[in-house]
């Protein structure tokens, strides 16, 4: 589609968009180069490049004319809100039926476990990868001050017992609140958010220890391996972390594989896409998309979402939202 647009002279690519795309594509290219220079296996380098392949969609989504660019942002917001309402309602209904003993949990678990999209808790609660968009929907409703739908979606997030998603949805909402609310409301929301966070920690309990210990082991290993040259340039794509190609904490993995240079390459485009809406005038849609981008980046500290098709599409919409703001 990008080639077709190019042949028909329908590409609209401004300087700021081009710079952002170059920075985004620069990260995987740099990681692959360092990996090859360090002699990492080609197959392992290719494995690390796989999630970034979806960035090719940026060439199409982010080079459209003004009408399609604006429509893409509006459509993303509308569809995300509809999905989050439906998914939240269904999930809350499932939890109610589960607690009422009306769900055959072993049968339900065995059916959903046929794919790798669902992650069950001992209580019967579960998290699906698509619930990532429930978090974004909750942010959208919060910014619009549609509090019933906000409570519906954020309650569903809480009931999934997924700390990272719940935490960083809350962080994104607090950032939005600082832009749209006064000091009293901000203090109230912060207090409620902290209380909800503690409640979730109590519910999760000791179960969190296993995943936390894995992350701590990864951190200790990487800390020991990051001296001198590697701290700046990294070990490159294809490098293994305790015999694993990938780990849950994306920033930590990027630091190990691409060093400080890679961290800068990953932060710079996200910063450039966010700074205007966070420091200058903004529209509701622009603030919604920026907070969705912040959520996507933040939640990747605990779960790899940012450099996946879902996260990359959020980046694409953030680029289009930024383009619309400059028109």
C-alpha positions in Angstrom: 0.0 0.0 0.0 2.9 2.4 0.7 4.4 1.6 -2.7 1.0 2.2 -4.3 0.7 5.6 -2.5 4.2 6.4 -3.7 3.4 5.6 -7.3 0.2 7.7 -7.2 2.0 10.6 -5.5 -0.4 10.4 -2.5 2.3 10.3 0.2 2.2 13.1 2.8 5.4 13.1 4.8 6.4 16.1 6.9 9.8 16.8 8.3 8.8 16.0 11.9 7.1 12.8 10.9 10.1 11.7 8.9 12.5 12.4 11.8 10.2 10.4 14.2 10.1 7.5 11.7 13.9 7.5 11.3 14.4 7.4 15.1 11.9 4.5 15.5 13.5 2.5 12.7 16.9 3.4 13.9 16.5 1.3 17.1 16.2 -2.2 15.5 18.8 -1.3 12.8 21.2 -0.3 15.5 20.5 -3.3 17.6 21.1 -5.6 14.6 24.3 -3.9 13.7 25.7 -4.2 17.2 24.6 -7.8 17.4 26.4 -8.6 14.1 29.5 -6.7 15.3 29.6 -8.8 18.5 29.2 -12.0 16.5 25.8 -13.0 17.7 24.0 -15.7 15.8 22.1 -14.5 12.8 19.0 -16.6 13.8 19.0 -14.9 17.3 19.3 -11.5 15.7 16.4 -12.2 13.4 14.4 -13.4 16.5 14.9 -10.0 18.1 14.0 -8.2 14.9 10.7 -10.0 14.5 8.6 -7.7 16.8 9.9 -4.6 15.0 8.9 -5.9 11.6 5.4 -4.5 12.2 7.0 -1.0 12.0 6.6 -1.3 8.3 3.0 -0.4 8.8 4.1 3.1 9.9 5.2 3.8 6.3 1.5 3.4 5.3 -0.5 4.6 8.3 1.7 7.7 8.9 2.0 9.0 5.3 -1.7 9.6 4.5 -3.3 12.9 3.7 -4.9 15.2 6.3 -8.4 13.7 6.0 -7.3 10.1 6.4 -4.9 11.0 9.2 -7.6 12.7 11.2 -10.0 9.9 10.5 -7.5 7.3 11.7 -7.2 9.0 15.1 -11.0 9.4 15.5 -11.6 5.8 14.4 -9.0 4.4 16.8 -10.5 6.3 19.8 -14.0 5.3 18.9 -13.3 1.6 18.2 -11.1 1.3 21.4 -13.9 2.7 23.5 -16.5 0.3 22.0 -14.2 -2.7 22.5 -13.3 -1.7 26.1 -17.0 -1.4 27.0 -17.9 -4.8 25.5 -14.8 -6.6 26.9 -15.1 -5.1 30.3 -18.8 -6.0 30.6 -18.2 -9.6 29.5 -15.2 -10.0 31.8 -17.0 -8.6 34.8 -20.0 -10.8 34.0 -17.6 -13.8 33.9 -16.1 -12.9 37.3 -19.6 -12.6 38.8 -20.7 -16.0 37.4 -17.4 -17.5 38.5 -17.9 -16.4 42.1 -21.5 -17.6 42.0 -20.2 -21.1 41.0 -21.9 -21.0 37.6 -18.7 -21.4 35.5 -17.0 -24.7 35.0 -13.5 -23.4 35.5 -11.5 -26.5 34.4 -13.4 -26.7 31.1 -13.2 -22.9 30.6 -9.5 -22.9 31.4 -8.8 -25.8 29.0 -10.7 -24.1 26.2 -9.0 -20.7 26.5 -5.6 -22.3 27.1 -5.5 -23.7 23.6 -4.0 -20.3 22.6 -1.2 -18.3 24.2 -3.4 -15.2 24.4 -4.8 -15.9 27.9 -3.0 -15.9 31.3 -4.9 -17.4 34.2 -4.6 -16.6 37.9 -5.2 -19.2 40.6 -8.4 -17.4 41.5 -9.8 -18.0 38.1 -9.2 -14.4 37.0 -7.3 -14.1 33.7 -5.6 -11.5 31.5 -5.9 -11.5 27.7 -3.4 -9.6 25.6 -6.3 -7.6 24.1 -7.1 -6.3 27.5 -4.3 -3.9 26.8 -7.0 -1.9 25.0 -9.2 -1.9 28.1 -6.5 0.1 29.8 -6.4 2.6 26.9 -10.2 2.7 26.9 -10.3 3.6 30.6 -7.8 6.4 29.9 -10.0 7.7 27.1 -13.1 7.7 29.3 -11.2 9.4 32.2 -10.0 12.2 30.0 -13.6 12.7 28.6 -14.9 12.7 32.3 -17.3 9.9 31.4 -17.0 8.4 34.9 -19.5 5.5 34.7 -17.7 4.0 31.7 -14.4 4.8 33.3 -15.4 2.9 36.5 -16.6 0.0 34.3 -13.3 -0.4 32.4 -11.0 0.3 35.3 -12.9 -2.2 37.5 -12.4 -4.9 34.8 -8.7 -4.1 34.8 -8.6 -4.4 38.6 -10.3 -7.8 38.5 -7.7 -9.2 36.0 -5.2 -9.0 38.9 -2.6 -7.6 36.6 -0.5 -5.2 38.6 1.6 -3.6 35.8 -1.4 -2.8 33.5 -3.4 -1.4 36.4 -0.5 0.6 37.7 0.5 2.3 34.5 -3.1 2.9 33.4 -3.3 4.8 36.7 -0.1 6.7 36.0 -1.3 7.8 32.6 -4.6 8.9 34.1 -2.8 11.0 36.8 -0.8 12.7 34.1 -4.0 13.5 32.3 -5.6 14.7 35.5 -2.8 17.2 36.0 -3.7 18.7 32.7 -7.5 18.8 33.0 -8.3 19.0 36.8 -7.4 21.2 39.7 -5.4 20.4 42.8 -8.3 19.1 45.0 -9.4 16.6 42.4 -5.9 15.6 41.7 -5.3 14.9 45.4 -8.5 12.9 45.6 -7.7 10.8 42.5 -4.2 10.1 43.8 -5.5 8.9 47.1 -8.1 6.6 45.4 -5.4 5.3 43.0 -3.0 4.5 45.9 -5.7 2.8 47.9 -6.7 0.7 44.8 -3.1 -0.2 44.2 -2.6 -1.5 47.8 -5.9 -3.4 47.5 -4.6 -5.1 44.4 -1.3 -6.0 46.1 -3.3 -7.6 48.9 -5.3 -9.7 46.4 -2.3 -10.8 44.4 -0.4 -11.6 47.6 2.5 -14.0 47.6 1.8 -15.0 44.0 3.7 -11.9 42.9 6.9 -13.3 44.4 7.6 -15.7 41.5 7.5 -13.2 38.7 9.3 -10.5 40.8 12.1 -13.0 41.6 12.6 -13.7 37.8 12.8 -9.9 37.1 15.2 -9.4 40.0 17.5 -12.2 38.7 17.4 -10.6 35.2 18.3 -7.3 36.7 21.2 -8.7 38.7 22.6 -10.6 35.7 22.4 -7.5 33.4 24.0 -5.3 36.0 27.0 -7.5 36.1 27.3 -7.6 32.3 27.1 -3.8 31.6 30.6 -2.6 32.2 32.5 -0.2 29.9 31.8 -0.6 26.2 28.6 -2.6 26.7 27.1 0.0 29.0 27.2 2.5 26.1 26.6 0.3 23.1 25.1 -2.9 24.4 25.6 -6.5 23.5 23.4 -6.3 20.4 20.3 -8.1 19.2 20.7 -11.8 19.5 22.4 -11.6 22.9 20.9 -14.0 25.5 19.8 -13.1 29.0 20.1 -16.2 31.2 19.6 -18.4 28.2 16.5 -16.4 27.1 16.1 -14.3 24.0 13.6 -12.0 25.6 12.6 -10.9 29.1 9.4 -9.2 30.4 11.1 -5.9 31.4 11.5 -4.2 28.0 13.7 -1.2 29.1 16.1 -3.6 30.9 16.3 -5.8 27.8 17.0 -2.8 25.6 19.7 -1.6 28.0 21.4 -4.9 27.8 21.2 -5.3 24.1 21.6 -1.7 22.9 23.1 0.2 25.8 22.5 3.8 26.6 22.5 4.6 22.9 19.5 2.3 22.4 17.7 3.7 25.4 18.1 7.2 23.9 16.8 6.0 20.5 13.8 4.5 22.1 12.9 7.4 24.4 13.5 10.2 21.9 10.5 9.6 19.5 8.2 9.0 22.5 9.3 12.2 24.0 8.9 14.2 20.8 5.3 12.8 20.3 4.3 13.6 23.9 5.9 16.9 24.9 3.5 19.3 23.2 0.3 17.9 24.6 1.9 17.7 28.1 3.4 21.2 28.1 1.4 23.4 25.7 -2.2 23.7 24.5 -4.0 20.5 23.6 -7.3 19.0 22.4 -9.1 16.2 24.2 -8.1 13.8 21.4 -4.4 14.8 21.6 -4.3 14.3 25.3 -6.0 10.9 25.0 -3.6 9.6 22.5 -0.5 10.9 24.3 -1.7 9.3 27.6 -2.3 6.0 25.7 1.3 6.2 24.4 2.6 6.9 27.9 0.6 3.9 29.1 2.0 1.7 26.3 5.5 2.7 27.2 5.1 2.4 30.9 3.4 -1.0 31.0 6.3 -2.3 29.0 8.4 -2.0 32.2 6.5 -5.1 33.5 5.1 -6.7 30.3 6.3 -6.4 26.7 3.7 -4.4 24.8 5.4 -1.3 23.2 7.3 -3.1 20.5 4.5 -5.5 19.5 1.8 -4.9 16.8 -0.5 -3.4 19.4 2.1 -1.0 20.8 3.5 -0.1 17.4 -0.1 0.8 16.2 -0.5 3.1 19.2 2.7 4.8 18.2 1.4 5.1 14.6 -1.8 6.8 15.9 0.3 9.1 18.2 2.3 10.2 15.1 -0.9 10.9 13.2 -2.3 12.8 16.2 0.8 14.8 16.3 0.5 15.5 12.6 -3.1 16.7 13.1 -2.0 19.1 15.8 0.5 20.8 13.5 -1.9 21.2 10.6 
